[in-house]
Structures are given as structure tokens and as C-alpha cells.
Amino acid sequence: MELDGFELPDDLSPLISKISEDAVDQGGFGDVYKCCLSYNTNVNVCTRKPGISQLMIGNKVDVAVKVLRILPHDEGSKKEVRREMGIWRRARHKHIVPFFGVANNFMPSRISLVSAWQTNGTLTSLLDRKHDMDYKERFLLLLDIASGLGYLHSV
């Protein structure tokens, strides 16, 4: 995977530092941590500006690291994750969150997926915050989702 012309390594673990020790969200398949990815540099610390969540300063970018809840000996689940990662790695669409790679040593014995940090959070949290979203806005959002899903099913 490439980020700003820099070819990312197969294992992103050495390039990632946690912004917070605790997971920022949890889902059915894993826990999500907000982290900083430093690339093409020896510095592994994010420079933060108040109020800015999607941050790209120099060679640093905020990322989401999802630590999957599958056991190392569960070959069926691991095979499915590898298949999904292969699709996600090749996906290039404005409504698909960019996949940067894996962090093999982020959490011992767990698969950790690294993607771009989304400042608006999950779809559910966005809808919870935007109670006043009218039907037109919701319809446009639904079209964006359908566009991304349609793309995924075409690759």
C-alpha cells in the first residue's frame, strides 16, 4: 500500500503509536484504537492541534487500528479475514475507507487492521449526533453507502 508516494511495509507495527491506551470503540468483531502512523521518518509521535481529528502533519496521519477478536488457531476465520483484506487492499473508491495494512505486533496474538481515521466516527454515531438530518440528507447518505457497497461487490 502507498501513502503520499511512500510505500508502506507489510507490517505497520513499528510505525504506529497509540494516541490513547483505551479502545475508542468496540464492535462485534474487535476493538478500535485511535493511533498515529508515522511513515518515512524516525519520529513516531503525532503533533496534535486542538479540535482537529483528521490530522496529517508532515509524514504523520491519524489511523484506526481494529484489533480483531479471532483466535490464532481459528483457521476458518483467518482465511476469511485474509480474503476480505485482499479485497479491501485493492479497493479504490471515494466511499470506501482506505486500508493501509496490518500491524502484526500491535496486540499479541491478534490480527490488527489499519485504516484511515474517520473524523465523523461510525455511521451509527453520525446518525445519533445528527438528529436533525432531513430526508434528503439521509437519502444522499444512503446513496453514498450503496455506491460503496456496489463497488465492493464488483471487485
C-alpha positions in Angstrom: 0.0 0.0 0.0 1.2 3.5 -0.8 0.6 6.7 1.3 1.6 10.0 -0.2 4.0 8.2 -2.6 5.6 6.3 0.3 5.4 2.5 0.0 4.2 1.2 3.4 5.8 -2.0 4.7 3.9 -5.3 5.2 3.9 -4.9 9.0 2.9 -1.4 10.2 3.6 -2.1 13.9 6.9 -0.1 14.1 5.2 2.9 12.5 2.2 3.1 14.9 1.8 4.7 18.3 -1.3 4.8 20.3 -2.9 8.2 21.0 -4.9 6.6 23.8 -4.3 3.4 25.7 -8.0 2.5 25.7 -10.1 1.5 22.8 -12.2 4.3 21.4 -14.9 1.9 20.1 -15.9 -1.7 20.2 -17.8 -3.8 17.7 -18.8 -7.3 17.3 -15.5 -8.3 15.7 -13.0 -6.2 17.5 -11.8 -3.1 19.4 -10.8 0.1 17.6 -7.9 2.2 18.8 -7.1 5.7 17.6 -3.4 5.8 16.7 -0.8 7.8 14.8 1.0 6.3 11.8 4.4 7.9 11.2 5.9 7.0 7.8 9.3 7.7 6.2 10.6 9.2 9.4 12.2 8.0 12.7 9.8 10.1 14.8 6.7 8.1 16.0 4.8 10.9 17.8 1.9 12.9 16.5 1.8 16.7 16.8 -1.7 17.5 17.8 -3.8 20.6 17.2 -6.9 21.2 19.4 -10.1 20.4 17.5 -8.6 18.6 14.6 -9.3 14.9 14.4 -8.3 14.0 10.8 -4.7 15.1 11.0 -2.0 14.9 8.6 1.2 16.8 9.5 4.3 16.1 7.5 4.6 12.3 7.5 2.1 11.5 10.2 -1.6 10.6 9.9 -4.2 9.6 12.4 -5.4 6.0 11.8 -7.8 3.5 13.2 -6.4 0.2 14.4 -9.0 -2.6 14.7 -7.9 -5.5 16.8 -9.9 -8.5 15.7 -11.4 -10.9 18.2 -10.4 -14.1 16.4 -8.3 -16.7 18.0 -4.9 -17.5 16.3 -5.8 -21.2 15.8 -9.2 -20.4 14.1 -8.0 -21.1 10.6 -11.5 -20.6 9.0 -11.8 -17.1 10.4 -8.2 -16.3 9.5 -8.9 -17.4 5.9 -12.0 -15.2 5.7 -10.1 -12.2 7.1 -7.3 -12.7 4.5 -9.9 -12.8 1.7 -11.6 -9.6 3.0 -8.2 -7.9 3.4 -7.3 -8.7 -0.2 -10.4 -7.1 -1.5 -10.1 -4.1 0.9 -6.4 -3.6 -0.1 -7.3 -3.3 -3.8 -10.4 -1.1 -3.2 -10.1 2.4 -4.5 -13.4 4.3 -4.1 -14.4 7.6 -2.6 -16.9 5.8 -0.3 -14.6 3.1 0.9 -12.3 3.8 3.9 -8.7 3.4 2.8 -6.9 0.3 4.1 -3.3 0.9 5.0 -2.3 -2.7 6.1 -1.8 -4.8 9.2 0.0 -4.3 12.4 1.2 -7.8 13.4 2.7 -6.8 16.8 0.1 -4.2 17.9 -1.6 -6.7 20.2 0.0 -10.1 20.9 -1.7 -13.0 19.0 -4.3 -10.8 17.4 -4.8 -9.6 13.8 -4.8 -5.8 13.7 -6.1 -3.9 10.7 -5.0 -0.3 10.0 -7.2 2.1 8.1 -7.7 5.9 7.8 -9.2 7.6 10.8 -12.8 8.8 10.2 -13.4 12.1 12.0 -17.2 11.6 12.0 -16.9 8.1 13.6 -19.2 5.3 12.7 -22.4 5.6 10.7 -24.4 4.9 13.8 -22.6 7.6 15.8 -23.1 10.1 13.0 -26.8 9.4 12.8 -27.1 9.6 16.6 -25.4 13.1 16.6 -27.4 14.4 13.6 -31.0 14.1 14.8 -32.0 17.0 12.6 -30.8 15.3 9.4 -33.6 15.7 6.9 -34.8 13.0 4.5 -32.8 14.4 1.6 -29.6 14.3 3.6 -30.4 10.8 4.7 -31.2 9.7 1.1 -27.9 11.2 -0.1 -26.0 9.3 2.6 -27.8 6.1 1.6 -26.8 6.6 -2.0 -23.1 7.0 -0.9 -23.3 3.8 1.1 -25.0 2.0 -1.8 -22.3 3.3 -4.2 -19.5 1.9 -1.9 -21.3 -1.4 -1.5 -21.9 -1.7 -5.2 -18.2 -1.1 -5.9 -17.2 -3.7 -3.3 -19.4 -6.3 -4.9 -18.0 -5.5 -8.3 -14.3 -6.2 -7.4 
